[in-house]
Amino acid sequence: MVIFINDEKNNVSDGALLSDVITTLNLQTKGLAIAVNNAIVQQQNWQSTPLKENDEVLIISATKGG
């Protein structure tokens, strides 16, 4: 199925969870904020958040500096 991650089209398997996307992208979870369809998903819910066709996932990573 197709989802959009930071406005880029991506194919993921049907029934994919948000945590599957994080693993596939090899992301470090520290300092990571994620929203699905403009709703923030708390980190404790990533493993239980299913994704659906055409979902929009926004991933923001905090960085050091000013």
C-alpha positions in Angstrom: 0.0 0.0 0.0 1.1 3.6 -0.5 1.7 6.0 2.3 3.5 9.4 2.4 6.4 10.0 4.7 7.4 13.6 4.9 5.6 14.2 1.6 7.4 11.4 -0.2 5.5 8.4 -1.6 6.5 5.1 -0.1 5.2 1.6 -0.5 4.7 -0.5 2.7 3.1 -3.9 3.2 -0.6 -4.1 4.0 -1.1 -4.1 7.7 2.1 -2.2 8.4 2.5 -0.6 11.8 4.1 2.7 12.5 6.9 0.9 14.3 7.5 -1.2 11.1 8.2 2.1 9.2 10.6 3.3 11.9 12.5 0.0 11.7 12.6 -0.1 7.9 13.9 3.5 7.8 16.5 2.5 10.4 15.6 5.6 12.5 16.9 6.2 16.0 13.9 6.8 18.3 15.6 9.2 20.7 14.4 12.8 19.9 11.9 11.5 17.3 8.4 12.9 17.0 5.8 11.4 14.6 2.4 12.5 13.4 0.0 10.5 11.3 -2.5 12.5 9.4 -1.6 15.6 11.5 -2.2 13.8 14.8 0.8 13.2 17.1 1.4 9.6 18.0 3.0 9.1 21.4 6.1 6.8 21.3 4.4 4.2 23.5 1.7 3.8 20.8 4.0 3.3 17.8 3.9 -0.5 18.0 0.1 -0.5 18.0 -0.6 2.2 15.4 -1.7 0.6 12.1 -1.2 2.5 8.9 -3.7 2.8 6.1 -3.6 3.5 2.4 -2.6 7.2 1.7 -1.8 8.0 5.3 0.5 11.0 5.7 3.3 10.4 8.2 5.4 13.3 9.4 8.7 12.4 11.1 10.6 15.1 12.9 14.0 14.5 14.5 15.3 16.9 17.2 18.9 18.1 16.5 21.4 19.7 18.8 22.6 23.2 18.2 21.0 26.6 17.8 
